[in-house]
Amino acid sequence: MRPPRSSRSLLTAALAVLAIPGALCVPAAADAPADRLDLVPAICRGVELCRTEAAEVYGRLAAGERLAVLTALVDGQQVLRQVYDDGSGFEPAPPFVPHGSDAGHVVDYAASVRVPSGGRHEVTFVAEDREGGRQEVTTVVRGALAPSRVTDVRVRPYRRSVRLAWERVADDHGGLVRSYRVSLDGGAPRWVGERLFGALPELAVTHLRPGRHRLEIRAVNSAGRGTPTRVGFVLPR
């Protein structure tokens, strides 16, 4: 029996290991081995192995292609098993939003798995059809680390309040920044959600006393809190 065309197409053409928002580590040239995926170094910022918090496959099946089960393993442990055809007919996946995107895609199959933080990890996707055909592809990635420091903090003081704004981190180290932890004068932290697209993060703090204040901001991703950025400012009396 020939290998299932659906499995080979699914795994060699659609595997995407995400490194940074809006960019994909893509398969190597078409003559690369069908059971192996090479990452594009430029997408991974020049490092040998891509650093990421998620790996996923998704796409459409061509006419005549077959897919029954899609399985994902991380470091040899099965973390996901999705059945698309249990014998009663193929049931496509719902619309899929890729990691780091805000746009949904119409797909036939989709699977997304979390990569543990730090270290090196082996991620494998396995496609099977109902006739026993099987195809798999494996890649090695590095887990995400806590993000880099927040930079270019802009402080606009008023009589009893302050408005803060800052640039997004230069390097999220493979994990999308989801929020920022802001602490003023060592008090309870305030949390500012990240906007993946559009306006830069900002925060207004009111009912402050006149005098000197100290501000600390950390970017936060799935791997933890980044190194703090500390800024001082003075409110007029």
Beta strands, then each sheet from edge to edge (+ up, - down):
strand 1: 15-20
strand 2: 23-25
strand 3: 51-52
strand 4: 54-59
strand 5: 69-74
strand 6: 77-83
strand 7: 109-114
strand 8: 120-128
strand 9: 134-143
strand 10: 151-157
strand 11: 162-167
strand 12: 179-184
strand 13: 190-193
strand 14: 202-205
strand 15: 211-221
strand 16: 224-225
strand 17: 229-235
sheet 1: 2+ 1- 4+ 7-
sheet 2: 3+ 9+ 8- 5+ 6-
sheet 3: 10+ 11- 14+
sheet 4: 13+ 12- 15+ 16-
sheet 5: 13+ 12- 15+ 17-
end
